[in-house]
Amino acid sequence: MSEICRSSLSLGSGEVAMLQAGAPAAESLALHPRTLNELLQACHCNSSTIFGDEGIRVSGLVDVAANTQHGDLLLLEFASFEAAHDNSLPEVIQEAVTQGVSAIGVMVEPAEYTDKVFSSLRALFEVSNFSDFGLQAVVALSDSSSSLTSLASRLAKQFYSPAKRVTKLIGIVGGEEYDVRTAAWFLFKLLEASKGAARTGLISDRRSMAAFSSKDICHSLTPCIAQELIGRMEGTGVEMCVVEVVPGTKAFDAVEFDFVVDLGETADELNGGTQRQTCLGAAGAVVCPEGSVAEMPQDPVATYSLEDVSVEAEQDPELSALTKSEIINRLSDLGLEALPKGAAKADLLAMLQECLPPLEERPDNGDLQPLLPGSANCLRGRILPINHMKHVELQLQGMDLECNAKVTLLKETSCAAVAALCAAGQFLRQEDPEANMQQLAAALETVKPPPGTFEVFTNESLPDSTIILHEAASPRHVMQALQVLKSSMSQAASPRVTAVFGCDGEVSRGDRAKYGWALASCDKLMLTSASPRGEPPMQILEDVLDAVRQQREWLKLDKALNVFVVADRTDAIKQAALWNTSQAKNGEPLTEVTIVFGSSFADIRDAADHNGEVRTWLCNDHKIIRDSLELAAGLHASSLERKRVPWPVSPLRKSKLPGRSLHWSYAVEVTPDGQVKEQL
């Protein structure tokens, strides 16, 4: 589904009143179709017609060829044409022409704006007749202004932006990508809870929200996409819109934010630092960390801070110095004779630490030093010690607030929630100085993690079992996610992470190898499929597995890595859920957690059927994980040996147990009296 409407059943009284009064209907994203020549002149850019007429009218402006339709002007860098040879068009251009694009603008650097370039472009486009497809003009464009913003950004802003912008834009900058997504989502949900869905919006490269509708983007934001989404916010009557400015993006260099929330320095300052400073310099108001006030180009309107007093698991230095044989002898002295065969030294050391008394008792929350008091414009927070990962407990003080809040987040991402709460309170105070911070803090506890960013799944019957769903777009994100999980489990003496990972098919084998290198640092690995398309799933798994082995050999990792290969994605996730359940122990710090690298929005996967034909299959990671936890809870309460997979199916038993495949958990049973039951 590309668009999903928010349910009208969840509307607040303010939203109902607004609809009854006649809420503004969604308008076309472009204000009015305009001629190509008028658009180019308004942006002061040099143009040279390759063929056609610059007087044609365009109804859309795009910079992604796959998004083109009839009436659009497609903007492309000149580098896109360098692959053309033998008088043939590159595939990206051919795709746009086939879809009926009306005009193409080739953006050329001023130094390359020469007759030689024009001649090559004319030779490229004059070899074929495009009149049957609707292509009416091709122009070469060059920036003649001294503006620091890109030509594509200025063209998109000129085309989509109204004469007077009403929507207030709130940009989230700095930090890591998962920090930006977490802070943006929490701020959006807090504003929505306070002002209603009709007045709030969210711009994200995954799924954007505009009033009561949402649209899946599933593409890195570009200047044209960003300005088009801002135009959508204006057309739907959104009053306040939160914008994810992830590190490295260049889509917002022409956007002036009314309000900017800074999350601090980013690890990739080379790509993300410039965009952060640009947004901060042009912002109407800034909220920043308390320790970064001196770095801000203007005085912030509010600040925030978060300290972590959760106790790190301490290790006896004498134990760390023991050899493997000495650890085995110590375990034997404690009465543990039946040790796992082939167990690594780190696993044996963890067993020894569990048997020995702790170095010191964990402090109670009442033994902590008092939190430094905040102020009217400063919100201070503290992470309190807990033994699980279902949520974090925050102690908050400042901005007329003094309370504790339980937030469904990992410890490493909780600072983004504090930043969102601080920004929401300060932003709402601009309209109403008496904005209730207690209500915002209560709403903070109801917000779930952002879709696809360290989503936490638990089951009431399994209080110590946790599964994390995270969407990783690159090998760097995979490695980063594993580090975040281990850091969030710092209370455990030997935190272990089980990763469930599947790589798409029909992609570069070198890219698969990079994912394998990133997965080499996990403690247990379940390799499965994602969207194999027409490629054999086992070939994909072998490529990743080979990369994992090579990376571990290169790093000289002594600890054994348990790798399991289950090609069926549903079976893999459910088996990992059972592992996670068997490791949970009441009252002790969580030592093992499972992370599933998947998608929060995708409902389908592409895979070949028994005839080798690529088909689209329903597969939703959200549902599979929830089913897995429910299945694990049922089996946990039974006497069934959970490590035995597949389970036998006996016709004499009344209760069914899963056989070789667990897909039957989606089956629906209709009883004779008409009741519908979903089997597990």
LOLOFI-609229 format. One record per residue: x, y, z of N, C-alpha, C in turn. Coordinates in steps of 0.1 Angstrom, whole numbers, plus 5000, padded with zeros to 4 digits. Example, Ala and Ser with C-alpha at 12.3 -4.5 7.8 and 13.67 -1.06 7.14 Angstrom:
! residues 2
513249435078512349555078513249675078;512849785071513749895071512950005079;
! end
This chain:
! residues 680
500949885000500050005000500950125000;500650214991501450344990500950445000;499650445002499050545011498050475020;498050525033497250465043496650585051;495350585053494650685060494550655075;494750755083494550735097493050715100;492850625110491450595114490750715120;489550745115488750845120488150815134;488250685138487650645151488550695162;489850725159490750775169490850925170;489950995164490051145164489651195177;490351305181490051375193488851475191;488451535202487351625200487651745192;488951795193489351905185489351875170;489751745166489851705152488451695147;487551635155486151625151485551755148;485751855157485251985155485852055142;487052025139487752085128487152025115;486851895115486251835103484851885101;484051895112482751955111482752095106;483752165109483852305104484352315090;484852205085485352195071486852215070;487552105073488952105072489452115057;490552185055491052205041491252075034;490752055023490951935015492351935009;492851805006494151795000494151854986;495151934984495352004971496451934963;496451974950497551924942498851984947;499951894947501251934953501752064945;501652064933502052184925500952284925;501252414928500252514929499552524915;500252554905499752564891500752514881;500352454871501352424860501952554855;503252554852503852674847504852634836;505252734828506052704816507452674821;508252594814509652564817510452694817;510252774807511052904806510852994818;509553004823509353084835510053034847;510052904849510652844860512152864860;512852854848514252864847514653014850;513853104844514153244846514053284861;513053234868512853264882514053224891;514753124887515853064894517153114889;517153204879518453264874519453164870;519053064862519952964857520152974842;521352944837521652944823521052824817;520452834805519852714798520252724783;520352604778520552584764519752474759;518852504749517952404744518652294735;518552174739519152064731518152034720;516952024723515852014713514552044719;513552074711512252104717512052254720;511052284728510652424731510652444746;511252544751511252574765509952634769;509052664760507752724764506752624768;507052494769506052394772505752404787;504552364791504052364805504352234812;504852244824505252134832504352134845;503852014849502952004860503651934872;504951894871505651834882507151844880;507851834891509251844891509851734899;510651644893511251524900512751514897;513451454906514851424903515151274905;514151194905514251044905513450994893;514150924884513550884871512350794873;512450704884511350604886510050674890;510150804895508950874899508250954889;508750954877508251044867506950994861;506151094857504951074850504651174839;503651164832503351264821503251404827;503851494820503851634824504951684833;505851584837506951624847508151674839;508951754847510251794843511251714852;512151634845513051554852514451614852;514951634865516251694866517351584869;518351584861519451484862520751554861;521751494869523151544868523751494854;524651574849525351534837526051404838;526451364850527151234851526251114847;524951134848524051024844524150994829;524651084821524751064807526151014803;527051014812528450974808528550824804;527550744809527550604806527050574792;526450684785525850654772526950644761;526750544753527750524742527050454730;527650464719527050404707525650454704;525450584707524150654704522950584711;523150534723522150474731521950554744;520650554749520350624761520650544773;521150594784521250524797519850464801;519850364808518650294812517750394820;518350474829517550564837516750664829;517450714818516750804809515650734801;515950614796514950544789513750514797;513950484810512850454818511950574820;512550694822511750814823510950854810;511650834799511050864786509850774784;510050644787508950544785507750584794;507950634806506850664815506150804811;506650864801505950984796506451114801;507651124806508151254810508151354799;507751484802507551584792508851664789;509751674799510951754797512051704806;513251714801514451674809515451784810;515851814822516851924824518151854829;519151874821520451814824521351924831;521551904844522352004851523851984849;524452084844525952084841526652174850;527852134854528652224862529052344853;529252464860529652584851530852564843;531852494849533152464842532952374830;531952294830531652204819530652254809;530252374811529152434803529752474790;530152384781530852414768530052354756;530552394745529852354732530052204730;531152144736531452004734530351924742;529951974753528951904761527651914753;527352024748526052044741526051954729;527151934722527151854710526951704714;527551664725527351524729525851494733;525251594739523851584743522951584731;523251664722522351664709522551534702;523751484701523951354695523251244702;523051254715522451154723520951154721;520351264720518851274720518251284706;519151314696518551324682518551194675;519051084681519050964674517750894674;516850934682515550864683514450964683;513250914679512051004679511250974692;511251074700510551064713509151114713;508651154702507351224702506251114706;506550994703505550894707505350874722;506450904729506450894743506051024751;506051134744505651254750506751344754;508051314752509151404755509151514746;509051644751508951754743510151854743;510951844753512151934754513151874762;514451904759515651864766516451994767;516852034779517652154781518852124789;519952194787521152184795521052304805;521252284818521152384828522452404835;522752524839523852564847523552674856;524152664868523852764878524652894876;523953004874524553134872524553224884;524053174895523953254907525153214917;525353294927526353264937525753204950;524553144948523853084960524652954964;524652934977525252814982524352684981;523052714979522152594977522252544963;521952424961522052354948520952404938;521252394926520252434915518952354916;519052224919517852144920517052184932;517652224943516952264955516152394952;516852494945516152614942515052604932;515252514922514152494913512952424920;513252324928512152254935511352354945;512152434952511452534961510652634953;511152674942510452774934509152714928;509152584925508052514918506952484929;507352424940506352374949505952464961;506852554965506552644976505552744973;504552774982503552874980504253014983;503553114979504053254981504353284996;503453225005503653245019503353115026;504453065032504352935039503652945053;502652865055501952865068502452755077;502852645072503252525080504552565087;504652535100505952555107506752425106;507952445102508852325100509752315112;509852195118510652165129511752055125;512952095123513952005119514751935130;515051805128515851725138517151705131;518251755137519551745131520551695141;521751645136522851605145522651455149;523551415157523551275163523651175152;523251055156523250935146521950935140;521850855129520550835122519450785131;519750685139518650635148518250735158;519150825162518750935171517751035165;518051065152517251155145515851095143;515750965139514450905137513650895150;514350865161513750845174513150985179;514051085178513551215183512451275174;512551255161511451305152510151235155;510251105157508951025159508351065172;509151075183508551105196508051255196;508751345190508251485189506951485181;506851415170505651415162504451355170;504651245177503551185185503151275196;504151345203503751445214502951555208;503351615197502551725191501151675186;501151555181499851495177498951475188;499451425200498651415212498151545217;498951645215498551775220497651855211;497951855198497151935188496251855179;496451725179495551645170496251615157;495851505150496451455138496251555126;495151625126494851715115495851835114;496451865125497351985125498851945124;499151815124500551775126500951685114;502251685111502851615100504251565103;504751475095506051415097506651385083;507851435080508551415068509751315071;509651195065510651095067510851025053;512050965052512350895039511750755040;511050715051510450585051508950605049;508250665059506850695057506550835062;505950915054505651055058504151065061;503851145071502451165076502051305073;500851325067500251455064498851455068;498551515080497251515086496751375087;495651335081495051205083495551095073;496451135065496951035055498451015057;498950905052500350875052500850825038;502050845035502550805022503950735024;504150615019505350545019506350605009;507550645014508550705005509450605000;510150535010511050415006512150464997;512650584998513750634990514450744997;515650754996516450865002515850994997;515651095007515051215003515951294994;515451354984516151444974515451584975;516151684969515551814970514151824965;513851754954512451754948511451684957;511851564962510951494971510651574983;511751634989511551715001510551834999;510751904988509952024986508551974982;508351864976507051814972506251774985;506951714995506351675007505951805015;506851905015506452025022505252095015;505152085002503952134995502752054999;502951925001501751835005501251885019;502251915028501851965041501052095040;501452185032500652305030499352275024;499252185015497952165008496952095017;497452015027496551945036496252025049;496752145050496452235061497252195074;498352125073499152095084499852225090;499752245103500252365109501652345114;502052225118503352195123503852065118;505052065113505551945106506951915111;507251795116508551755120509251685109;510551725107511351685096512551605100;512751485095513951405098515151455089;516151515094517351555086518451465090;518451345084519451245087520851285083;521851245090523251285086523551245072;524151335065524551315051523551355040;522251385044521351425034521651565029;521251585016521451725010520051775005;519051715010517651755005517151875011;517751935021517152045028518052165029;518952185019519852295019519152425015;517952415009517152535006515952555015;515852475026514752485036515152565048;514352665051514552745063513552695074;514152635085513352575095512952685105;511752675110511252765121511752725134;512052595136512452545149513452425146;514552425152515552315150515952255164;515852115164516252045176517651975173;518652015180520051965177520251845187;520851735182521151615190522651605192;523351705189524851695191525551665179;526851645180527751615169527451475164;527651455151527451335144528751265142;528751135141530051055139530651085126;529751115116530251145102530151295100;531051365106531051515105531351565091;532051485083532451525070531151535061;530251445062528951445054527851515062;527751485075526651535083526851675089;528051715092528351835099527951955092;528151965078527852085071526352105071;525552005068524052015068523552065082;524152005092523752045106523952195108;525152245105525452385107524652475099;524352425086523452505078522052525084;521452415089520152415095520152505108;521252485116521252565128521452715125;522152745115522452885112521252965107;520352895100519152955094517852935102;517952875114516852835122516252955129;514952955131514253065138514553045153;514552925158514752895172515452765173;516352745184517152625185516952565199;516852425200516852355212518152265211;518952265221520252195219520652125233;521652035233522151975245522752085254;522652065267523152165277524652195275;525352095271526852115269527252165256;526352195247526652245234526252395232;525852465242525352595241526452685234;527652675238528752755233528952735218;528552625212528752595198527652645189;526552685195525452725187525652865181;525152885169525253015162524353125168;523453085177522453175183522153115197;521653195206521253155219520053055218;520152935224519052845223517852885232;516652845228515452885236515252785247;515952665246515852565257516952465255;517352395266518352295266517952175273;518652065271518351935278519551865281;519551765290520651685293520151555298;520951445298520651315303521851245308;521751205321522851125327522450985329;523450895328523150755330523850705343;523050665352523550605365523350455366;522850395355522750255355524050185357;524050085366525350025370525949935359;527149955356527849875347528149745354;528049635347528449505353529949495355;530349475367531749465370532349325369;533549315365534249195364535449185373;535649085380536749065389538049055380;538949145382540149145373540949015375;540848945386541448815388540848715379;539548715378538848615369539248635354;539348765350539748785336541148735333;541948725343543348675340543448525340;542348455343542448305343542448255329;543148135328543148065315541847985314;541647925303540447845301540447725310;541547655311541647535320541447575334;541947685339541747735352540347765355;539647815345538147845347537447715349;537747615341537147485342537347425355;538547435361538847385374538047455385;537847585383537047665393535647625393;535147595380533747555379533547415385;534547325383534447195389534447205404;535247295410535247305425533847355430;533147425421531847475425530747365423;531147255418530147145415529547135402;530147215392529647205378530547125370;530146995368530946905361530546885346;529246895343528746875330528747005322;529947035317530047165309529847145295;529347245287529047225273530347195265;530247095256531447065248531747175239;533047205238533447315228533147455233;532747475245532447605250533647695250;533347825245534447925245534747975259;535948035260536448085272535448195278;534948275269534048385274532748325279;532248215274531048155279531348095292;532448025294532747965306533048065317;533648185313533848285323532548345328;531548355318530248405322529548315332;529648185330529148085339529748095353;531048125353531748135366531248255373;531148365366530648495372529248485378;528448405371527048385376527048305389;527948205390528048125402528648195414;529548285412530148355423529348475428;529448515441528648625446529148755439;528248855437528648985430529649055439;530349145432531349225439530749325448;529549375445528849465453527449475449;526549495458525149505455524849625447;523849615438523349725430522749825439;522949955437522350055445520850075442;520050095452518650125450518550265445;517350295438517150425433517150525444;516750485456516750585467518150625471;519150545468520550575472521250665462;520650705451521250785441521350925446;522350995441522551135444521351215438;520851325444519751395438520151455424;519151445416519351505402519451655403;520451715396520551855396519251915391;518752015398517452075394517552145380;516552135372516452205360515952345362;515552405351515052545351513852555342;513352675340512152695332512452665317;513752675313514152645299515152535298;515252455309516252345309515652225315;515652115307515051985311516251885313;516351835326517451735329516751605332;517451505327516951365329518051275334;517651155339518551055344517950915341;518850825337518350685334518550605347;517550555352517550475365517950325362;518550255371518950115369517750025367;517749945357516749835356517449705351;516749595352517249465348516749405335;516049485327515449435315515549535304;514949505292515049595281513649635276;512649605284511249635279511049785278;511749865287511650005287512750065295;512950195295513850265303513050345313;513550365325512950455335513750585336;513050695333513750825333513250905344;514150965351513851065361513951205355;512951285354512851415347512651525357;513351635354513251755363513551875355;512751985356512952105349511752135340;511652265336510552315327509152285334;509052315347507852285355507452145355;508452055355508251915355509151845365;508551755373509351665382508651535384;509151435377508451305377509351195371;508951075372509550955366508650915354;509350865344508550815332509150685327;508350595323508750465317508550475302;509650475295509550495280510050365273;509350325263509650195256510750225246;511950235251513150255243514350185249;515450175241516650125246517450235253;518350205262519050305269519850395260;520350345249521150435241520350535233;519050515231518250605223517350685232;517450675245516550755254516850905254;518050945251518351085251517551155240;517251085229516451145219515051175224;514451085232513151115238513151235247;514151245255514251365264514351495255;515151495244515151605235513851635229;513051535225511751555220510751615230;510851565242509951625253510251765255;511551805256511951945258511552025246;511751975234511352055222509852075221;509051965224507651975224507152085234;507652075246507252175256507552315252;508752345247509152475243508352525231;508152435221507352475209505952515213;505352435221503952455224503752585233;504852615241504752735249504752865240;505252855228505252975219503753015216;502852915216501452945214500752965227;501052875237500452885249501452875261;501752985267502752985278502452895289;501152855290500752765301500652625297;501352585287501352445282501652345293;500852235294500952145305502052045302;503252055309504251955307503951825313;503151815324502751695330501951605320;501151665312500351585301501351535291;502351615287503351575277504151455282;504551465295505251355301504451225302;503151235304502251125304502151065290;502051155280501951105266503251045262;504351085268505651025264505650875267;505050835278505050695282504150605273;503250665265502450595256503050575242;504050645239504650645226505550525224;505350445213506150335210507350375202;508450295201509550335193509150365178;509950435171509650465157509750335149;508850325139508850205131510150185124;510750065126511950025119513250075126;513050135138514250185145514250125160;514850015162514949955175513549945181;512649885174511349855179511449745189;510849755201510849665212509649585212;509749445211508649355212508749265224;507749265232507749175244506349105245;506249015254505048945257504848935272;503648965277503348965291503648835298;503548725291503848595297505348565297;506148655290507548635290508148765294;508148805306508548935310510048965308;510848865307512348885305512748855291;511848835282512148805268511948925259;512948965251512749085243513349055229;512549105219513049095205513049235199;514049275192514249405186514149395171;513249475165513249485150513849615146;514849605137515549725133515849715118;515649825111515849835096517249895094;518149815088519449865085519649875070;520049995066520150025051521549995046;522449975055523849955050524649865061;525749805057526549735066526949815079;527249945077527550025088526450035098;525150035093524050035102523849905110;524249795103524149665110525149665122;526449705119527449705129527049795141;526549915137526150015147525049965156;524049885150522949835158523449735168;524349645164524949545173525649615185;526349725182527049795193526049865202;524949925197523949985205523249885214;522949765209522349665218523249625229;524549605227525449565237525649675247;525649795243525849905252524549925261;523449895255522149905263522049795273;522849685271522849575280524049575290;524549695293525749705300525649645315;524449625320524249575333524549425334;524549365322524849215322526349195321;526849095328528349075328528849035314;528048955307528548915294527348915284;526949035280525849055271526048975258;524948905253525048835241523948875231;524248895219523248935209523148825198;521848795196521548695185520948775174;521448765162521048845150520348755140;519248795135518548725125518648815112;519348765102519648855091519348785078;518748855068518548805055518948905045;519648865034520048955024519248935011;518949045004518149034992518948964981;518148914971518848854960519048944948;519748904938520048974926520649114929;521649114939522449224942523849184942;524749284942526149254941526649164952;527449064949527948974959528949044968;529549154963530449234972529649304983;528449344980527649414990527249315001;526949184996526549085006527749055015;528949055010530149035018530349135029;529949265026530149375035529149345047;527949305044527049265055527549155063;528149055057528748945065529848995074;530649085069531749145078531149215090;530049285088529449355099528849255109;528349145105527749045114528748965121;529948975118531048885125531148915140;530649025144530849065159529649015167;528648955162527548915170527848775177;527048735187527348615194526648495189;525548505183524848395176524148455164;524148375153523748425140522748335134;521548385130520648305122520548365109;521048295098520948345085519648295078;518948385071517748345065517648425052;516448425046516248495033515448625036;515548715026514748835027513848845015;514348895004513648884991514648824981;514748694980515648634971515448654956;514148694953513748714939514048584931;514748594920514948474912516248394915;516948444925518248374929517948264939;518648154939518448054949518848104963;517948094973518248144986519548094992;519847964990521047904996522247974991;522248014978523448084973523648214980;522648284983522748414990523248385004;522748285011523248255024524648215024;525048135015526448095014527448215012;527048315004527848425002528048505015;526948525023527048595036527848515046;527648385046528348295056529848295053;530248285040531648285037532248415041;531548535040532148665044532248665059;531348615067531448605081532648525086;532848415079533948325083535348405080;535448465068536648535065536948645074;535948725078536148835087536548795101;535948685106536348635119537848585119;538248525108539548475107540548595106;540148695099541048815098541148885111;540048895119540048955132540648875143;540848745140541448645149540548635162;539248615160538348605171538348455176;538648445188538748305194537348255198;536448335202535148295207534348235195;533848115198533048045188531748115185;531448115172530148175168529248065163;528048055169527047965165526248025153;526347955142525648005130524547905126;523347945124522247855120521747915107;521447825098520947865084519547805083;518547895082517147855080516647945069;516447885057516047965045514648035047;513747965053512448015055512448125066;512048245062512148365071511248345083;510048295081509148275093509748175103;510248065098510847965107512048025114;512848105107514048165114513648255125;512748345123512348435134511748365145;510848265143510248195154511248105162;512248055155513247975162514048065171;514448185166515148285174514348325186;513048345184512248375196512348275207;512348145203512448035213513848035220;514848065212516148085219516148195229;515548305225515548415234514748385247;513748305246512948265257513748175267;514448085261515147985270516348055277;516748175273517848235281517348335292;516048355292515448455302515448395316;515848475326515848435340515248545348;514248515356513548625364514548675374;514448815375515148885386516648905383;517148865371518548885368518648975356;519749045354519949135343519849055330;519149105320518949035307520349015301;520748895298522048865292521948835277;520848815271520748785257519548845251;519648905240518548965233518648935218;517548925211517448895197517149015189;517849045178517549155169517249095156;516149135150515749095137516049215127;516849195118517049295108516049275096;515049365096514049355087513349485084;512149485079511449605075510149625084;509949745088508749775096507549795087;507749835074506649875065506349765054;507349695050507149605039506249485043;505249465034504249355037504549235027;505449255018505649155007507149125006;507349005000508748954996508648894983;509748914975509748854961510648724962;510048614958510748484958510148404947;510948304942510548214931509648104937;508648064929507847954933508447824929;507747714930508247574926508647564912;508047654903508347654889509447744885;510047814895511047914892510648054888;509348074888508748204885508748294897;509248414896509348514907507948564910;507448544922506148584926506248674939;505248744942505248834954504448764965;505048744977504448674988504248764999;503148745007502848825019503848785030;504448885036505448855046505648985054;505048985066505149105075505949075087;507149135089507949105100507249135114;506449245114505749275126504849155131;504049105122503148995125503948865129;505048845122505748725124506448725138;506948845142507548855155506548845166;505348905165504348895175503848755176;503648685165503248545165504348455171;505548495169506648415175506648425190;506448545195506448565210505248495216;504148495209502948425214503148275214;503748225203504048085203505048045213;506048125215507048095225506448095239;505548195242504848195255504048065257;503348015247502647895249503547775251;504647765244505547655245506347665258;506547785263507247805275506547755287;505147765286504347715297504147565297;504547505286504347355284505547285287;505447155287506647065290507347025277;507047085266507647055253509147095253;510047015248511347045246511547145234;511847275237511747375227512947365218;514047295221515147295213515047185202;513947115202513747005192512847065181;513547095170512847145158513247065146;512347015138510847035138510246945149;509046995154508346915164507446805157;507346695163506446585157505046625158;504246585148502846605148502146475150;501346465161500646335165499246355162;498546265155497146275152496346245165;496946185175496146155187496046275197;496946375194496846495203495746585199;495046645209494046745206494746875202;495746915209496447045206497547025195;497447105185498447085174499747155177;500847095173502147155174502747175160;503547275158504047295145504847185140;504747155127505547055121506847125115;507147085103508447135097508347285094;507147335090506947475087506047535097;506247655101505447725110504447815104;504247815091503347905084501947885087;501647765093500247735096499747825107;500647905114500147995125499348105119;499248125106498448225100497048165097;496848035099495547975096494448035104;493248035099492048085106491047975106;490547945118489647835120488247885123;487247835116485847885119485147765125;484647785137483947685145482547665140;481847555143480447535138479447645142;479747715154478847815158479147955151;480147955142480448075135481448165141;482148125151483248195157484548175150;485248285148486548275140487648275151;488548175149489648165158490948165150;491948235154493248235147494148135155;494648035148495347935154496847975156;497347925167498747935170499347805173;
! end
